[in-house]
Structures are given as C-alpha cells and as structure tokens.
Amino acid sequence: MKLEQKRDFKISQAQGKLAVLTPGLGAVATTFFAGVEAIKRGLARPIGSYTQIGQVRLGKRTENRFKKVSELVPLASLDQLVFGGWDLFPENAYEAAKHAQVLEKDLIEALKEPLSQIIPMSAVFDREFVKRLDGPNVKKGLNKMDLADQLRSDIRNFMKVNHCDRAVMVWCASTEVYTPPSSVHQSLQLFEEGLKRNDPAISPSQIYTYAALRERVPYANGSPNVSVEMPCLQELANEMATPICGSDFKTGQTLLKTVIAPGLRNRQLGVAGWYSTNILGNRDGEVLDDPGSFKSKEVSKTGVLTDILSEKRYPELYKDLHHVVRINYYPPRGDNKEGWDNIDIFGWLGYPMQIKVNFLCRDSILAAPIVLDLALFMDLASRAQMRGIQEWLSFYFKAPVTQRGLTPEHDLSVQLLKLENTLRFFTQEELIHHLGLTYYGVDEG
Ligand SMILES: NC(=O)c1ccc[n+]([C@@H]2O[C@H](COP(=O)([O-])OP(=O)(O)OC[C@H]3O[C@@H](n4cnc5c(N)ncnc54)[C@H](O)[C@@H]3O)[C@@H](O)[C@H]2O)c1
C-alpha cells in the first residue's frame, strides 16, 4: 500500500527575523519570552518543546533513521525571533514577568535587559468580554474597523522598526466571555459590515484575528475564545492564503485526559463518570472566576471526552457518562495549579473501579513551549504555502479547529502521528502508516 504524496512542497528558507506577536503579556507570554531568552543564553533547556527536542522517525524501522524536527524542516532559529505584543496594562515584559510570579527572581533579573525592551502596544479591549479586568493601555477608535486598522498599523510598524521579514501572532491574552457564532460571523462581508457599525457580537479577539489575517500574519488561538472557529475568519484566512489554528492550549488536566481516555476506550473499558476540579490562583484563574469566561473554558474542556468516549459509537460503555469540570480561583496557589480527577470506570461484567489523578502542575511552564512550537510551525506552514485551518497542529489544542463536518481528533498519540506525517509530507519523506507487514515478508505494495 503506497500513500500518495501529490503536492510538491516548496518551502522557502527561514531567512531574516520573525516577529512573534502576542496579544496579552501575562503569565504565559512572559514565561515564553523569558524562556527563549534564557535558552539562547545557555541558562536553561527547552524542555517540553517538540520543535527543539522532538525527533521524527524516517523510513523503515530497519533503517534506524531519526532526525531532529529542527533538522528535518526549515524552522526559524531562536536567534531570529523578535518578541512584541499588546496588553491593557503598560508594564514591560520584565515587570509583567515579576508580577506573574512564575519564574524565579534570579532568572528574571538575569533577563532584565531583553525583557524590559518588550513594551506592550495599546490593546483592543472591551470589558463586556472580560469582566474582571480593567487597565489604561487601551486603544480608542471610531468603530471596530478603525481598531482593526490600528492593529494592522501596529503590526506593520513593529516589523519595520525591528527589521522583521515575517510575523506570526499567538493569542496569549485572557479568556473572553463565551460567544457562539451569530449572523454577523456567517460571512466575511457581513463581518466587515459589522466591524464598521460596531456590532456588539464582535469580540476583541476576533478583531485581532481579522487584523492579523489582513496582514497575512498566521494566527494561533491559545485561549478558548471563539475566533478562528468563525466562518467569516476562516473565509478570510483562505482568501489571504494565511494559516490559522486553535483553540486553547492543551497543557495540564486536558493533556492527561487525552492520554488516559483513549487508553480506556481502546481497551473497551466503560466510564461512568469523570469529575475534574482545579484550583488556580493567577490572573487567568481570576478571569475564569467570571461565569461568562468560565463558560468558554468549560466548552473547550468538556468537548474532549464527548468525542473520545463517544456515546453514539459505544452506548454500552459511555451512555451514562457524567463529565464535570470545575475551576476554582484560589489565590494562594498562584500559577501552580492543582488538578484532581476522579474517574469511575467499569470493566469485565460491569465491575466498577476508580482512578485518581492529582496533577500539581505549573500552568505557564506547560504552556510556554506550546507558544514557541506554534509560532515556529505556523511560520513554517506559511512558508509551505499552507492556508486556512492547520489541523495537523491539533496536538497543541484542547478544542482543535477542523474543516466543517469533520470530528476533531483528540487522542494525543494520533495527533502526534498526524503532526509527524505532515512534517514527512513537507519534506517528501515516506509517510508512515505503521502496518509493518513488510518486516514479515508480506508485500505491502
Ligand atoms: N497556562 C495554561 O496552561 C493555559 C492553558 C490553556 C489556555 N491558556 C490561556 O492562555 C491565556 C493566557 O493565560 P495567562 O495565564 O497568561 O493569563 P494572564 O491573565 O496572566 O495574562 C493574560 C494577559 O492578557 C491581557 N489581556 C486581556 N485582554 C486583552 C486584550 N484584549 N488585548 C491585549 N491584552 C489583553 C491581560 O491584561 C493579561 O496581562 C488565557 O486565555 C488562558 O486561558 C493558558
């Protein structure tokens, strides 16, 4: 069996500087900036980053051929990255990193010089969408189209001043109130009319996405905000031949869920209930304490099990599954989230069992390498002339965006296979389907 590789990919080299622009200079973004600067200076290692450490197997197992991701595909190097962003608080990244209290003081002090140079541009912000925040560094405009135009000139200016050849945008700002698509989101024309008449259903994150795409800047959505899901913005991404992906970085509890749940299902074990709770004390936790913002998170966190433990496909195993997700704002823990999962499962003859998971994680430490990988892969996708939804990056998201009509793939291992095969596809390497009969004398062709 031969898998066809029809497209002849011409990937241009990653020459010059790449601007990595983040709406939001909070805990995740500053941990990402500081991490890259620390790694560049040899102060730390890029643990958790697939682009920096991951390897891809090439060819048959007998060839024993592996390549580092960064040697297989032409990614921008860390030295080529230039960081910028927007925030409603005017503190530079050094001050914001201190405020976030994720990294040790000594490390932040050692990086004071590069971090102090990252000064947030004024934000497009609307309290209707994030109730728990208010800050002074906010743009004023005639209407939402005017705000989008201001963001577009920010992007152009930033690239000019910093001599950047290309840019990518990764949303690292707060979670907005849940906003399902409305009539204004159904087409690009309706959306642009809505921007001009200040339609209240258009959120700031959608304005950033619009501005990025109009500037042909690939856009990755790290939060559960509904932006890259909107038909109008998908239409724009295709029209501008620019990649988009999302949504919501898959870091702690959901990462483990997409490892454990497929395992249980693959062994045909039943699940009666999955109770997940978290305590979190950072600003993200404070924002998620608002029911509207929590609703966005709840949607992206619960969808995972609905798809993996499909009631429709396995009614005898999952029809009565109770899935509950809670997040409680608890300031003493800061960024060090604690997640508990109680999983009630049942096996042979219906006998019940339980699994308990207690994950004492660090939210931004898990998210920062994802920001790096997404920035580098979205830039790669753009240079490989990919446009629209990049489903091969599902690996990084709680709620992967897919073409309409497709069920998202949540299983982390399957997501990695898809990612690896896409890299092989980009580089004209043979795709690996794991049939493996050739080793036993069976002709697979
Ligand atoms: N850390 C994780 O493990 C993780 C996982 C999945 C998703 N996320 C998402 O990543 C995002 C960032 O998380 P964080 O912990 O850094 O939060 P944070 O609160 O520390 O930082 C968010 C920053 O965004 C700013 N902001 C809010 N609205 C803005 C706007 N419209 N424009 C510009 N700036 C704006 C805030 O002022 C704040 O500084 C959140 O949406 C969070 O839900 C984080």
The ligand as an SDF file (V2000), in Angstrom:
LIG
                    3D

 44 48  0  0  0  0  0  0  0  0999 V2000
   -1.3480   28.4580   31.1190 N   0  0  0  0  0  0  0  0  0  0  0  0
   -2.0260   27.4830   30.6380 C   0  0  0  0  0  0  0  0  0  0  0  0
   -1.7980   26.3250   30.9600 O   0  0  0  0  0  0  0  0  0  0  0  0
   -3.0990   27.7610   29.6510 C   0  0  0  0  0  0  0  0  0  0  0  0
   -3.6850   26.6850   29.0090 C   0  0  0  0  0  0  0  0  0  0  0  0
   -4.6780   26.9220   28.0680 C   0  0  0  0  0  0  0  0  0  0  0  0
   -5.0260   28.2090   27.7690 C   0  0  0  0  0  0  0  0  0  0  0  0
   -4.4620   29.2440   28.4230 N   0  0  0  0  0  0  0  0  0  0  0  0
   -4.9610   30.5700   28.0770 C   0  0  0  0  0  0  0  0  0  0  0  0
   -3.8780   31.4320   27.8020 O   0  0  0  0  0  0  0  0  0  0  0  0
   -4.2990   32.7610   28.0670 C   0  0  0  0  0  0  0  0  0  0  0  0
   -3.2270   33.4600   28.8680 C   0  0  0  0  0  0  0  0  0  0  0  0
   -3.0970   32.8710   30.1460 O   0  0  0  0  0  0  0  0  0  0  0  0
   -2.2090   33.5980   31.2510 P   0  0  0  0  0  0  0  0  0  0  0  0
   -2.0810   32.6510   32.3830 O   0  0  0  0  0  0  0  0  0  0  0  0
   -1.0010   34.1970   30.6390 O   0  0  0  0  0  0  0  0  0  0  0  0
   -3.1920   34.7770   31.6930 O   0  0  0  0  0  0  0  0  0  0  0  0
   -2.7820   36.1990   32.3080 P   0  0  0  0  0  0  0  0  0  0  0  0
   -4.0200   36.7110   32.9350 O   0  0  0  0  0  0  0  0  0  0  0  0
   -1.5570   36.0960   33.1430 O   0  0  0  0  0  0  0  0  0  0  0  0
   -2.3900   37.0490   31.0380 O   0  0  0  0  0  0  0  0  0  0  0  0
   -3.3360   37.4960   30.1120 C   0  0  0  0  0  0  0  0  0  0  0  0
   -2.9590   38.9190   29.7530 C   0  0  0  0  0  0  0  0  0  0  0  0
   -3.8170   39.3230   28.7120 O   0  0  0  0  0  0  0  0  0  0  0  0
   -4.1370   40.6770   28.9010 C   0  0  0  0  0  0  0  0  0  0  0  0
   -5.3210   40.9590   28.0850 N   0  0  0  0  0  0  0  0  0  0  0  0
   -6.6130   40.6420   28.3350 C   0  0  0  0  0  0  0  0  0  0  0  0
   -7.3880   41.0330   27.3050 N   0  0  0  0  0  0  0  0  0  0  0  0
   -6.5650   41.5880   26.3930 C   0  0  0  0  0  0  0  0  0  0  0  0
   -6.7670   42.1700   25.1150 C   0  0  0  0  0  0  0  0  0  0  0  0
   -7.9970   42.2390   24.5860 N   0  0  0  0  0  0  0  0  0  0  0  0
   -5.6870   42.6360   24.4450 N   0  0  0  0  0  0  0  0  0  0  0  0
   -4.4450   42.5540   24.9620 C   0  0  0  0  0  0  0  0  0  0  0  0
   -4.1980   42.0360   26.1820 N   0  0  0  0  0  0  0  0  0  0  0  0
   -5.2480   41.5550   26.8830 C   0  0  0  0  0  0  0  0  0  0  0  0
   -4.2940   40.8140   30.3840 C   0  0  0  0  0  0  0  0  0  0  0  0
   -4.1520   42.1410   30.8030 O   0  0  0  0  0  0  0  0  0  0  0  0
   -3.1710   39.9060   30.8830 C   0  0  0  0  0  0  0  0  0  0  0  0
   -1.9630   40.6240   31.0940 O   0  0  0  0  0  0  0  0  0  0  0  0
   -5.6480   32.6550   28.7700 C   0  0  0  0  0  0  0  0  0  0  0  0
   -6.6940   32.8670   27.8680 O   0  0  0  0  0  0  0  0  0  0  0  0
   -5.6690   31.2330   29.2330 C   0  0  0  0  0  0  0  0  0  0  0  0
   -6.9630   30.7140   29.3960 O   0  0  0  0  0  0  0  0  0  0  0  0
   -3.4980   29.0660   29.3460 C   0  0  0  0  0  0  0  0  0  0  0  0
  1  2  1  0
  2  3  2  0
  2  4  1  0
  4  5  1  0
  4 44  2  0
  5  6  2  0
  6  7  1  0
  7  8  2  0
  8  9  1  0
  8 44  1  0
  9 10  1  0
  9 42  1  0
 10 11  1  0
 11 12  1  0
 11 40  1  0
 12 13  1  0
 13 14  1  0
 14 15  2  0
 14 16  1  0
 14 17  1  0
 17 18  1  0
 18 19  2  0
 18 20  1  0
 18 21  1  0
 21 22  1  0
 22 23  1  0
 23 24  1  0
 23 38  1  0
 24 25  1  0
 25 26  1  0
 25 36  1  0
 26 27  1  0
 26 35  1  0
 27 28  2  0
 28 29  1  0
 29 30  1  0
 29 35  2  0
 30 31  1  0
 30 32  2  0
 32 33  1  0
 33 34  2  0
 34 35  1  0
 36 37  1  0
 36 38  1  0
 38 39  1  0
 40 41  1  0
 40 42  1  0
 42 43  1  0
M  CHG  2   8   1  16  -1
M  END
$$$$
